[in-house]
Amino acid sequence: MKNKPNSSVYISNLSYERDHKTVRDLCVKYGSVKFVKMILDPKTNNSKGMAFVEMGSIEEASKVIEALNGTEIDGRNVKANFAIPQKGEPRKFYLTPTKDAEKSIKPKTFNSTEKTVTKKKNFIKGQRNK
């Protein structure tokens, strides 16, 4: 555990066939899962084998890391650690809401760079961003 403890866990080297539901199933054994963000390839929209899992507390996140780090899952040696706060452009991810929200909201794919691109285009055209 190199990174500063927080309730967000970064899991890498997952099988490309894993989706947000199967990653959620891996982690729910160790506590409450707030949401799962799957990192997707922007061109193909396929999984890149990485996920961010937001747990209910730092203790629950620690349990997930201890249980999954170095474990072989789907024939791959999975790595898990506390997530580092993001710098720069956000990546495309798949968001899974909490169980309560799942009844009213369906998971959606978000591309958080769309607003940034629009702002850059407006800036190039001479319009100021507000």
Helices and strands as residue ranges (DSSP letters): E 8-12, H 20-27, G 28-30, E 33-40, E 47-55, H 58-68, E 72-73, E 76-77, E 79-82, E 93-96, H 99-102, E 109-110, H 114-124
